[in-house]
Amino acid sequence: MTDPAPARHSRHWLEYVGTFSALLISVVSLWIAIATEQANRQMVTAASWPFIQINTSDGDGKGNRVLSFDVSNDGVGPALIENFKVFYYGKPVRSSLALLTMCCGYDPKKGLPLNQPAVGGYQIATIPATVIRAGESRVFFVYPKTAANAKVWEALRYAVNGRKLVAAACYCSVFNECYQGAFVGIHPTRVERCTPPAVPYSQ
């Protein structure tokens, strides 16, 4: 009469191997799923990444002296501008009028009207709470040089060229991935969310 114990022992060993194999396959499958999800997230982020920069010029290409500032999205996805800040010598500036008064000796009482650049005024546009599509640029300040504003114009140009004037913004992608950065070609910093600045630049 044969002893069935070895057969039972062999069967138990095979059950252990089968259980361990199933567990190992489950762990590997889970790891692959997590890695795939992370890769997909990275691909989505890369495909929707906005990159906001500021551009300045002191001519319009036609021989006219015109200071202009525009914000461009050089990324691949649209950018929602949550807030916009401007600093002069490190001090926050509330508006274009405040900037010209602070930096350049602009006197609004002398009658150089807003939005009439032909007689020495300047033009502005809103940047905060706007969406800039990939490849799009938006002009937010235009200031042509005239006989009436020559001194103020040159003072502003000096501030720009001397890096005394710095702009920064916080903006988000369509997937609510937000970035904080200065518009000087520096790679922006990823942030959890955009917080309202103490002194926003409201134009």
N, CA, C and O of each residue as an XYZ file, in Angstrom:
812
protein
N       0.848     -1.192      0.000
C       0.000      0.000      0.000
C       0.884      1.241      0.000
O       1.780      1.365      0.835
N       0.633      2.173     -0.943
C       1.505      3.353     -1.094
C       1.021      4.460     -0.175
O      -0.154      4.527      0.187
N       1.955      5.328      0.193
C       1.648      6.462      1.072
C       1.301      7.690      0.217
O       2.141      8.147     -0.559
N       0.080      8.233      0.345
C      -0.325      9.374     -0.493
C       0.273     10.699     -0.054
O       0.083     11.697     -0.749
N       0.986     10.762      1.061
C       1.510     12.015      1.607
C       2.398     12.760      0.625
O       2.230     13.971      0.478
N       3.338     12.104     -0.058
C       4.192     12.838     -1.001
C       3.402     13.533     -2.100
O       3.755     14.630     -2.533
N       2.311     12.874     -2.554
C       1.498     13.487     -3.610
C       0.824     14.744     -3.103
O       0.767     15.759     -3.797
N       0.294     14.659     -1.835
C      -0.353     15.844     -1.270
C       0.661     16.972     -1.076
O       0.365     18.141     -1.321
N       1.873     16.593     -0.628
C       2.912     17.604     -0.424
C       3.278     18.284     -1.740
O       3.475     19.499     -1.787
N       3.369     17.492     -2.805
C       3.694     18.035     -4.117
C       2.591     18.961     -4.603
O       2.860     19.999     -5.207
N       1.319     18.567     -4.329
C       0.190     19.378     -4.768
C       0.174     20.722     -4.034
O      -0.091     21.760     -4.639
N       0.462     20.698     -2.716
C       0.519     21.936     -1.943
C       1.620     22.867     -2.461
O       1.438     24.080     -2.556
N       2.742     22.275     -2.785
C       3.866     23.100     -3.305
C       3.488     23.792     -4.604
O       3.818     24.958     -4.817
N       2.788     23.059     -5.476
C       2.350     23.638     -6.740
C       1.328     24.745     -6.521
O       1.318     25.735     -7.253
N       0.462     24.584     -5.511
C      -0.515     25.623     -5.196
C       0.189     26.902     -4.733
O      -0.204     28.009     -5.103
N       1.237     26.732     -3.917
C       1.996     27.893     -3.455
C       2.650     28.629     -4.633
O       2.633     29.857     -4.716
N       3.228     27.825     -5.540
C       3.874     28.412     -6.716
C       2.857     29.159     -7.567
O       3.121     30.263     -8.045
N       1.683     28.539     -7.750
C       0.646     29.187     -8.541
C       0.164     30.480     -7.916
O      -0.040     31.478     -8.606
N      -0.021     30.456     -6.582
C      -0.460     31.661     -5.879
C       0.578     32.775     -5.980
O       0.254     33.933     -6.246
N       1.839     32.389     -5.759
C       2.914     33.391     -5.849
C       3.026     33.966     -7.253
O       3.258     35.164     -7.415
N       2.863     33.126     -8.266
C       2.943     33.592     -9.656
C       1.810     34.571     -9.970
O       2.020     35.589    -10.630
N       0.597     34.247     -9.482
C      -0.540     35.138     -9.712
C      -0.324     36.482     -9.027
O      -0.637     37.537     -9.578
N       0.230     36.419     -7.790
C       0.505     37.658     -7.068
C       1.570     38.484     -7.776
O       1.441     39.703     -7.891
N       2.620     37.824     -8.248
C       3.682     38.513     -8.962
C       3.161     39.166    -10.236
O       3.528     40.298    -10.549
N       2.309     38.460    -10.971
C       1.738     39.005    -12.198
C       0.870     40.224    -11.887
O       0.882     41.208    -12.627
N       0.107     40.152    -10.773
C      -0.743     41.278    -10.382
C       0.087     42.508    -10.040
O      -0.254     43.626    -10.425
N       1.202     42.286     -9.300
C       2.067     43.396     -8.922
C       2.699     44.034    -10.155
O       2.744     45.258    -10.276
N       3.183     43.203    -11.064
C       3.799     43.713    -12.291
C       2.769     44.473    -13.133
O       3.073     45.525    -13.694
N       1.556     43.935    -13.219
C       0.502     44.592    -13.992
C       0.154     45.948    -13.393
O      -0.048     46.924    -14.114
N       0.086     45.998    -12.043
C      -0.199     47.261    -11.369
C       0.908     48.277    -11.621
O       0.640     49.451    -11.878
N       2.149     47.817    -11.544
C       3.289     48.714    -11.787
C       3.260     49.251    -13.207
O       3.526     50.432    -13.430
N       2.939     48.397    -14.166
C       2.864     48.830    -15.564
C       1.736     49.839    -15.745
O       1.887     50.824    -16.467
N       0.594     49.586    -15.080
C      -0.536     50.502    -15.193
C      -0.190     51.869    -14.629
O      -0.528     52.892    -15.226
N       0.493     51.897    -13.460
C       0.886     53.171    -12.852
C       1.875     53.907    -13.746
O       1.750     55.111    -13.971
N       2.867     53.165    -14.257
C       3.865     53.780    -15.131
C       3.217     54.327    -16.402
O       3.592     55.394    -16.888
N       2.245     53.590    -16.933
C       1.558     54.038    -18.140
C       0.745     55.297    -17.867
O       0.721     56.219    -18.682
N       0.067     55.329    -16.696
C      -0.714     56.505    -16.336
C       0.184     57.727    -16.179
O      -0.162     58.817    -16.635
N       1.344     57.548    -15.531
C       2.278     58.663    -15.375
C       2.785     59.145    -16.720
O       2.908     60.348    -16.953
N       3.080     58.195    -17.609
C       3.554     58.564    -18.944
C       2.471     59.322    -19.713
O       2.758     60.287    -20.422
N       1.222     58.871    -19.563
C       0.116     59.557    -20.237
C      -0.050     60.971    -19.716
O      -0.293     61.905    -20.480
N       0.087     61.120    -18.387
C      -0.017     62.461    -17.803
C       1.084     63.374    -18.326
O       0.846     64.543    -18.629
N       2.279     62.831    -18.426
C       3.392     63.623    -18.933
C       3.163     64.023    -20.390
O       3.492     65.137    -20.798
N       2.595     63.102    -21.166
C       2.315     63.409    -22.565
C       1.247     64.487    -22.687
O       1.351     65.381    -23.526
N       0.206     64.397    -21.835
C      -0.849     65.405    -21.854
C      -0.299     66.769    -21.450
O      -0.621     67.790    -22.058
N       0.547     66.767    -20.400
C       1.156     68.016    -19.954
C       2.012     68.632    -21.054
O       1.941     69.834    -21.309
N       2.824     67.795    -21.703
C       3.694     68.294    -22.769
C       2.886     68.823    -23.950
O       3.286     69.787    -24.603
N       1.742     68.183    -24.222
C       0.931     68.582    -25.372
C       0.087     69.817    -25.098
O      -0.478     70.401    -26.022
N      -0.005     70.224    -23.815
C      -0.838     71.385    -23.472
C      -0.048     72.472    -22.760
O      -0.634     73.398    -22.199
N       1.278     72.366    -22.778
C       2.127     73.264    -21.990
C       2.162     74.669    -22.583
O       2.584     74.832    -23.728
N       1.730     75.691    -21.835
C       1.875     77.071    -22.293
C       3.203     77.655    -21.806
O       3.724     77.233    -20.774
N       3.741     78.605    -22.531
C       4.988     79.261    -22.136
C       4.880     80.738    -22.476
O       5.013     81.135    -23.634
N       4.635     81.546    -21.452
C       4.389     82.970    -21.644
C       5.692     83.754    -21.545
O       6.493     83.539    -20.636
N       5.890     84.661    -22.490
C       7.047     85.550    -22.488
C       6.617     86.968    -22.840
O       5.550     87.185    -23.415
N       7.465     87.925    -22.485
C       7.215     89.312    -22.841
C       8.197     89.735    -23.927
O       9.359     89.328    -23.922
N       7.724     90.544    -24.843
C       8.563     91.056    -25.929
C       8.470     92.576    -25.937
O       7.390     93.140    -25.760
N       9.590     93.226    -26.140
C       9.613     94.686    -26.208
C      10.312     95.131    -27.485
O      11.187     94.439    -28.006
N       9.918     96.276    -27.968
C      10.591     96.860    -29.125
C      10.468     98.377    -29.037
O       9.579     98.901    -28.367
N      11.383     99.081    -29.728
C      11.334    100.549    -29.723
C      11.164    101.121    -31.127
O      11.462    102.290    -31.372
N      10.682    100.284    -32.042
C      10.399    100.740    -33.404
C       9.282     99.914    -34.006
O       9.048     98.777    -33.595
N       8.591    100.487    -34.983
C       7.467     99.764    -35.596
C       7.827     99.138    -36.934
O       6.947     98.646    -37.640
N       9.119     99.148    -37.297
C       9.535     98.581    -38.568
C       9.365     99.512    -39.743
O       9.710     99.160    -40.871
N       8.834    100.702    -39.493
C       8.616    101.681    -40.560
C       9.424    102.959    -40.322
O       9.186    103.986    -40.957
N      10.367    102.875    -39.411
C      11.193    104.039    -39.109
C      10.650    104.911    -37.996
O      11.265    105.922    -37.658
N       9.509    104.548    -37.414
C       8.913    105.328    -36.332
C       9.376    104.796    -34.980
O       9.478    103.586    -34.782
N       9.652    105.705    -34.059
C      10.077    105.313    -32.724
C       8.836    105.031    -31.881
O       8.100    105.941    -31.498
N       8.628    103.758    -31.606
C       7.448    103.332    -30.852
C       7.871    102.277    -29.841
O       8.383    101.221    -30.214
N       7.657    102.562    -28.570
C       7.874    101.554    -27.541
C       6.621    100.699    -27.448
O       5.521    101.216    -27.254
N       6.790     99.403    -27.586
C       5.636     98.516    -27.470
C       6.014     97.287    -26.656
O       7.147     96.809    -26.698
N       5.041     96.797    -25.925
C       5.211     95.626    -25.074
C       4.095     94.646    -25.404
O       2.922     95.020    -25.423
N       4.450     93.407    -25.662
C       3.412     92.409    -25.884
C       3.756     91.113    -25.157
O       4.921     90.794    -24.919
N       2.713     90.389    -24.820
C       2.834     89.089    -24.169
C       2.544     88.030    -25.212
O       1.519     88.088    -25.891
N       3.438     87.061    -25.345
C       3.251     85.994    -26.329
C       3.256     84.633    -25.643
O       3.912     84.431    -24.621
N       2.519     83.724    -26.225
C       2.499     82.339    -25.741
C       3.307     81.494    -26.722
O       2.833     81.150    -27.805
N       4.529     81.169    -26.327
C       5.415     80.386    -27.183
C       5.347     78.895    -26.884
O       6.186     78.126    -27.352
N       4.348     78.487    -26.105
C       4.158     77.071    -25.804
C       3.285     76.400    -26.846
O       3.136     76.894    -27.963
N       2.706     75.258    -26.463
C       1.894     74.484    -27.404
C       0.428     74.406    -26.987
O      -0.383     73.804    -27.691
N       0.083     75.006    -25.856
C      -1.299     75.007    -25.387
C      -1.705     76.387    -24.932
O      -0.841     77.216    -24.647
N      -3.012     76.662    -24.854
C      -3.480     77.982    -24.420
C      -3.123     78.257    -22.966
O      -2.966     77.335    -22.165
N      -2.996     79.551    -22.634
C      -2.640     79.972    -21.283
C      -3.700     80.923    -20.744
O      -4.052     81.906    -21.395
N      -4.206     80.624    -19.554
C      -5.090     81.540    -18.859
C      -4.236     82.379    -17.914
O      -3.647     81.854    -16.969
N      -4.172     83.678    -18.172
C      -3.360     84.564    -17.337
C      -4.148     84.880    -16.068
O      -5.137     85.611    -16.109
N      -3.707     84.329    -14.955
C      -4.400     84.537    -13.684
C      -4.050     85.885    -13.067
O      -4.927     86.587    -12.565
N      -2.775     86.246    -13.103
C      -2.393     87.561    -12.587
C      -1.150     88.053    -13.310
O      -0.408     87.280    -13.916
N      -0.949     89.349    -13.229
C       0.117     90.016    -13.981
C       0.726     91.073    -13.076
O       0.000     91.850    -12.455
N       2.049     91.112    -12.993
C       2.733     92.038    -12.089
C       3.866     92.743    -12.826
O       4.505     92.170    -13.709
N       4.099     93.990    -12.446
C       5.197     94.781    -12.992
C       5.946     95.415    -11.823
O       5.342     95.910    -10.871
N       7.286     95.388    -11.920
C       8.118     95.960    -10.871
C       9.103     96.954    -11.482
O       9.701     96.704    -12.529
N       9.251     98.065    -10.811
C      10.251     99.066    -11.195
C      11.217     99.207    -10.029
O      10.828     99.620     -8.936
N      12.477     98.861    -10.266
C      13.492     98.809     -9.212
C      13.010     97.960     -8.036
O      13.261     98.286     -6.876
N      12.321     96.877     -8.351
C      11.843     95.966     -7.321
C      10.560     96.370     -6.638
O      10.044     95.620     -5.809
N      10.025     97.546     -6.964
C       8.799     98.017     -6.334
C       7.608     97.714     -7.245
O       7.667     98.005     -8.440
N       6.532     97.137     -6.708
C       5.375     96.815     -7.553
C       4.676     98.060     -8.066
O       4.573     99.068     -7.366
N       4.198     97.977     -9.293
C       3.535     99.095     -9.962
C       2.096     98.685    -10.255
O       1.847     97.566    -10.701
N       1.153     99.586    -10.006
C      -0.261     99.255    -10.147
C      -0.806     99.427    -11.560
O      -1.749     98.736    -11.944
N      -0.223    100.347    -12.345
C      -0.789    100.634    -13.655
C       0.265    101.279    -14.548
O       1.345    101.656    -14.092
N      -0.072    101.395    -15.825
C       0.832    102.049    -16.766
C       1.011    103.514    -16.414
O       2.112    104.052    -16.529
N      -0.060    104.163    -15.987
C       0.034    105.565    -15.576
C       0.971    105.711    -14.375
O       1.801    106.618    -14.332
N       0.828    104.805    -13.396
C       1.702    104.848    -12.223
C       3.154    104.596    -12.614
O       4.066    105.205    -12.057
N       3.365    103.692    -13.577
C       4.725    103.389    -14.032
C       5.363    104.618    -14.666
O       6.485    104.984    -14.313
N       4.666    105.256    -15.593
C       5.220    106.426    -16.272
C       5.473    107.573    -15.290
O       6.444    108.317    -15.428
N       4.598    107.703    -14.310
C       4.776    108.751    -13.310
C       5.972    108.449    -12.415
O       6.736    109.347    -12.060
N       6.131    107.156    -12.048
C       7.189    106.745    -11.137
C       8.563    106.771    -11.800
O       9.535    107.238    -11.206
N       8.640    106.276    -13.011
C       9.955    106.072    -13.637
C      10.425    107.227    -14.508
O      11.625    107.450    -14.669
N       9.453    107.968    -15.074
C       9.842    108.742    -16.242
C       9.434    110.206    -16.231
O       9.605    110.897    -17.236
N       8.910    110.686    -15.141
C       8.530    112.085    -15.061
C       7.261    112.443    -15.795
O       7.046    113.604    -16.141
N       6.414    111.450    -16.036
C       5.152    111.709    -16.734
C       4.218    112.500    -15.826
O       4.073    112.179    -14.646
N       3.592    113.520    -16.368
C       2.657    114.355    -15.608
C       1.305    114.338    -16.302
O       1.136    115.001    -17.325
N       0.334    113.594    -15.771
C      -0.975    113.506    -16.436
C      -1.700    114.837    -16.490
O      -2.635    114.989    -17.276
N      -1.300    115.803    -15.680
C      -1.960    117.103    -15.676
C      -1.591    117.957    -16.898
O      -2.221    118.980    -17.169
N      -0.559    117.517    -17.627
C      -0.125    118.302    -18.791
C      -0.938    118.019    -20.044
O      -0.685    118.589    -21.105
N      -1.910    117.135    -19.910
C      -2.834    116.926    -21.010
C      -2.330    116.020    -22.110
O      -2.695    116.211    -23.270
N      -1.496    115.029    -21.785
C      -1.105    114.021    -22.772
C      -2.062    112.841    -22.601
O      -1.829    111.975    -21.758
N      -3.118    112.801    -23.382
C      -4.239    111.910    -23.083
C      -3.952    110.434    -23.367
O      -3.179    110.078    -24.256
N      -4.608    109.605    -22.576
C      -4.568    108.161    -22.769
C      -5.250    107.792    -24.087
O      -6.248    108.399    -24.477
N      -4.691    106.780    -24.767
C      -5.263    106.252    -26.012
C      -5.277    107.264    -27.157
O      -6.053    107.126    -28.103
N      -4.411    108.287    -27.069
C      -4.217    109.199    -28.198
C      -2.717    109.371    -28.415
O      -2.172    110.445    -28.157
N      -2.046    108.321    -28.889
C      -0.589    108.372    -29.010
C      -0.074    109.409    -29.995
O       1.082    109.823    -29.907
N      -0.900    109.826    -30.916
C      -0.432    110.784    -31.923
C      -0.057    112.125    -31.303
O       0.740    112.872    -31.871
N      -0.622    112.428    -30.151
C      -0.313    113.706    -29.497
C       0.464    113.498    -28.200
O       0.516    114.392    -27.355
N       1.058    112.335    -28.045
C       1.908    112.099    -26.887
C       1.313    111.185    -25.839
O       1.922    110.983    -24.788
N       0.146    110.631    -26.089
C      -0.461    109.690    -25.153
C       0.015    108.275    -25.390
O       0.971    108.053    -26.133
N      -0.639    107.325    -24.770
C      -0.239    105.927    -24.924
C      -1.481    105.055    -24.960
O      -2.570    105.480    -24.574
N      -1.298    103.827    -25.433
C      -2.397    102.871    -25.523
C      -2.106    101.688    -24.609
O      -0.959    101.267    -24.463
N      -3.164    101.159    -23.997
C      -3.008    100.014    -23.110
C      -4.083     98.983    -23.420
O      -5.099     99.290    -24.044
N      -3.838     97.744    -22.970
C      -4.812     96.665    -23.088
C      -4.685     95.779    -21.855
O      -3.664     95.796    -21.168
N      -5.717     95.019    -21.588
C      -5.759     94.178    -20.396
C      -5.098     92.824    -20.654
O      -5.290     92.219    -21.708
N      -4.316     92.359    -19.676
C      -3.681     91.050    -19.757
C      -4.246     90.068    -18.740
O      -4.547     88.933    -19.111
N      -4.409     90.456    -17.455
C      -4.956     89.499    -16.474
C      -6.361     89.032    -16.851
O      -7.136     89.774    -17.455
N      -6.673     87.784    -16.481
C      -7.989     87.181    -16.726
C      -8.298     87.062    -18.215
O      -9.459     87.139    -18.618
N      -7.265     86.873    -19.029
C      -7.464     86.651    -20.457
C      -6.809     85.318    -20.841
O      -5.954     84.800    -20.123
N      -7.223     84.785    -21.972
C      -6.649     83.545    -22.497
C      -5.846     83.881    -23.748
O      -6.339     84.542    -24.662
N      -4.594     83.410    -23.772
C      -3.731     83.619    -24.930
C      -3.447     82.257    -25.550
O      -2.859     81.386    -24.909
N      -3.857     82.082    -26.770
C      -3.668     80.805    -27.451
C      -2.200     80.585    -27.805
O      -1.409     81.527    -27.846
N      -1.856     79.343    -28.056
C      -0.493     79.011    -28.474
C      -0.162     79.736    -29.768
O      -0.937     79.692    -30.724
N       0.985     80.403    -29.801
C       1.395     81.145    -30.980
C       0.815     82.541    -31.078
O       1.126     83.271    -32.019
N      -0.025     82.931    -30.124
C      -0.669     84.243    -30.164
C       0.125     85.255    -29.341
O       0.745     84.903    -28.337
N       0.100     86.500    -29.772
C       0.706     87.612    -29.045
C      -0.365     88.649    -28.757
O      -1.292     88.837    -29.545
N      -0.230     89.320    -27.619
C      -1.189     90.353    -27.255
C      -0.447     91.589    -26.776
O       0.263     91.545    -25.772
N      -0.612     92.683    -27.492
C       0.025     93.944    -27.121
C      -0.713     94.536    -25.927
O      -1.942     94.603    -25.919
N       0.052     94.968    -24.906
C      -0.608     95.572    -23.754
C      -0.148     96.999    -23.481
O      -0.722     97.670    -22.622
N       0.884     97.486    -24.197
C       1.314     98.868    -23.993
C       2.002     99.355    -25.256
O       2.926     98.717    -25.760
N       1.540    100.499    -25.763
C       2.125    101.118    -26.957
C       2.330    102.595    -26.664
O       1.416    103.286    -26.212
N       3.562    103.077    -26.932
C       3.891    104.465    -26.590
C       4.784    105.066    -27.672
O       6.008    104.966    -27.582
N       4.198    105.685    -28.688
C       4.998    106.317    -29.751
C       5.714    107.555    -29.235
O       5.203    108.258    -28.363
N       6.881    107.816    -29.768
C       7.642    109.008    -29.389
C       7.176    110.200    -30.199
O       7.068    110.129    -31.423
N       6.900    111.294    -29.511
C       6.515    112.545    -30.161
C       7.324    113.685    -29.536
O       8.050    113.485    -28.563
N       7.187    114.863    -30.103
C       7.875    116.025    -29.533
C       7.367    116.328    -28.129
O       8.105    116.858    -27.298
N       6.116    115.993    -27.866
C       5.515    116.306    -26.574
C       5.969    115.359    -25.458
O       5.993    115.741    -24.287
N       6.324    114.136    -25.821
C       6.646    113.162    -24.773
C       8.073    112.620    -24.867
O       8.385    111.590    -24.269
N       8.922    113.296    -25.599
C      10.256    112.760    -25.885
C      11.042    112.406    -24.621
O      11.671    111.350    -24.568
N      11.017    113.264    -23.611
C      11.784    113.014    -22.390
C      11.235    111.806    -21.633
O      11.992    110.965    -21.149
N       9.926    111.736    -21.542
C       9.299    110.605    -20.858
C       9.572    109.312    -21.621
O       9.878    108.283    -21.018
N       9.462    109.367    -22.930
C       9.691    108.199    -23.782
C      11.112    107.670    -23.610
O      11.311    106.465    -23.456
N      12.098    108.562    -23.635
C      13.492    108.147    -23.484
C      13.751    107.569    -22.092
O      14.517    106.616    -21.949
N      13.122    108.136    -21.077
C      13.290    107.617    -19.718
C      12.728    106.201    -19.611
O      13.323    105.347    -18.954
N      11.599    105.951    -20.244
C      11.014    104.609    -20.222
C      11.881    103.624    -21.002
O      12.087    102.489    -20.571
N      12.378    104.060    -22.132
C      13.260    103.199    -22.930
C      14.513    102.831    -22.142
O      14.976    101.692    -22.203
N      15.060    103.793    -21.404
C      16.243    103.536    -20.572
C      15.917    102.521    -19.480
O      16.721    101.635    -19.192
N      14.739    102.649    -18.874
C      14.331    101.712    -17.821
C      14.196    100.294    -18.373
O      14.567     99.325    -17.709
N      13.667    100.178    -19.578
C      13.505     98.858    -20.196
C      14.859     98.251    -20.548
O      15.138     97.102    -20.206
N      15.690     99.022    -21.226
C      16.993     98.506    -21.654
C      17.938     98.246    -20.484
O      18.810     97.382    -20.572
N      17.771     98.984    -19.400
C      18.616     98.795    -18.224
C      18.108     97.746    -17.268
O      18.638     97.592    -16.168
N      17.072     97.012    -17.685
C      16.480     95.966    -16.853
C      15.995     96.502    -15.506
O      15.997     95.773    -14.513
N      15.582     97.761    -15.466
C      15.006     98.321    -14.253
C      13.520     97.960    -14.145
O      12.902     98.073    -13.087
N      12.994     97.535    -15.250
C      11.578     97.221    -15.347
C      11.421     95.713    -15.571
O      11.966     95.170    -16.532
N      10.688     95.047    -14.699
C      10.522     93.593    -14.775
C       9.038     93.252    -14.677
O       8.324     93.786    -13.828
N       8.590     92.375    -15.538
C       7.205     91.903    -15.499
C       7.183     90.420    -15.158
O       8.121     89.686    -15.470
N       6.109     89.987    -14.518
C       5.961     88.581    -14.146
C       4.480     88.226    -14.155
O       3.620     89.103    -14.086
N       4.198     86.949    -14.240
C       2.806     86.524    -14.270
C       2.672     85.107    -13.748
O       3.636     84.343    -13.696
N       1.455     84.784    -13.365
C       1.101     83.403    -13.054
C       0.004     83.007    -14.028
O      -0.971     83.738    -14.203
N       0.158     81.861    -14.656
C      -0.792     81.432    -15.671
C      -0.981     79.921    -15.603
O      -0.129     79.203    -15.079
N      -2.106     79.444    -16.138
C      -2.456     78.028    -16.043
C      -2.811     77.470    -17.421
O      -3.232     78.199    -18.319
N      -2.628     76.162    -17.559
C      -3.018     75.469    -18.781
C      -4.493     75.087    -18.694
O      -5.152     75.344    -17.686
N      -4.999     74.475    -19.751
C      -6.396     74.049    -19.760
C      -6.641     72.919    -18.773
O      -7.789     72.659    -18.413
N      -5.585     72.241    -18.325
C      -5.707     71.177    -17.329
C      -5.372     71.679    -15.929
O      -5.083     70.892    -15.027
N      -5.417     73.010    -15.759
C      -5.195     73.651    -14.459
C      -3.815     73.368    -13.885
O      -3.650     73.265    -12.670
N      -2.829     73.243    -14.757
C      -1.434     73.160    -14.335
C      -0.870     74.573    -14.434
O      -0.848     75.168    -15.512
N      -0.414     75.106    -13.299
C      -0.093     76.522    -13.219
C       1.403     76.769    -13.120
O       2.158     75.937    -12.616
N       1.813     77.929    -13.613
C       3.228     78.282    -13.676
C       3.402     79.743    -13.257
O       2.575     80.602    -13.565
N       4.489     79.992    -12.553
C       4.853     81.346    -12.142
C       6.195     81.677    -12.777
O       7.142     80.899    -12.665
N       6.286     82.818    -13.438
C       7.559     83.138    -14.077
C       7.699     84.606    -14.402
O       6.712     85.327    -14.550
N       8.939     85.034    -14.508
C       9.253     86.382    -14.972
C       9.480     86.326    -16.476
O       9.971     85.325    -16.998
N       9.122     87.398    -17.169
C       9.207     87.403    -18.626
C      10.589     87.833    -19.096
O      10.723     88.853    -19.773
N      11.591     87.087    -18.754
C      12.938     87.435    -19.189
C      13.634     86.201    -19.752
O      14.857     86.081    -19.679
N      12.841     85.278    -20.316
C      13.417     84.082    -20.896
C      13.730     82.983    -19.902
O      14.282     81.947    -20.273
N      13.373     83.203    -18.613
C      13.645     82.198    -17.593
C      12.529     81.169    -17.590
O      11.353     81.515    -17.710
N      12.901     79.903    -17.453
C      11.905     78.847    -17.418
C      10.998     79.052    -16.211
O      11.496     79.253    -15.103
N       9.668     79.007    -16.396
C       8.753     79.260    -15.279
C       8.788     78.135    -14.240
O       9.205     77.013    -14.528
N       8.343     78.464    -13.039
C       8.282     77.511    -11.941
C       6.863     76.962    -11.826
O       5.896     77.724    -11.853
N       6.738     75.648    -11.698
C       5.425     75.030    -11.521
C       4.916     75.335    -10.108
O       5.652     75.181     -9.133
N       3.663     75.764    -10.004
C       3.050     76.056     -8.712
C       1.715     75.330     -8.628
O       1.104     74.996     -9.643
N       1.277     75.095     -7.395
C       0.009     74.383     -7.193
C      -1.169     75.207     -7.691
O      -2.091     74.676     -8.311
N      -1.134     76.508     -7.417
C      -2.188     77.410     -7.887
C      -1.646     78.835     -7.902
O      -0.614     79.125     -7.298
N      -2.345     79.705     -8.587
C      -1.950     81.111     -8.653
C      -2.648     81.885     -7.541
O      -3.876     81.890     -7.452
N      -1.865     82.527     -6.706
C      -2.427     83.326     -5.630
C      -2.448     84.801     -6.040
O      -1.515     85.267     -6.694
N      -3.483     85.532     -5.670
C      -3.563     86.948     -6.045
C      -2.393     87.738     -5.468
O      -2.095     87.613     -4.280
N      -1.730     88.542     -6.280
C      -0.604     89.352     -5.777
C      -1.087     90.497     -4.909
O      -2.231     90.936     -5.028
N      -0.213     90.982     -4.035
C      -0.563     92.109     -3.170
C      -0.825     93.371     -3.986
O      -1.701     94.169     -3.654
N      -0.042     93.540     -5.072
C      -0.209     94.721     -5.934
C      -0.306     94.230     -7.385
O       0.718     94.106     -8.058
N      -1.500     93.954     -7.868
C      -1.644     93.523     -9.266
C      -1.485     94.703    -10.213
O      -1.768     95.848     -9.860
N      -1.023     94.399    -11.432
C      -0.890     95.423    -12.467
C      -2.180     95.403    -13.277
O      -2.458     94.440    -13.992
N      -2.961     96.466    -13.163
C      -4.293     96.479    -13.738
C      -4.413     97.273    -15.022
O      -5.514     97.406    -15.557
N      -3.314     97.804    -15.532
C      -3.286     98.640    -16.732
C      -3.828    100.021    -16.431
O      -3.884    100.870    -17.320
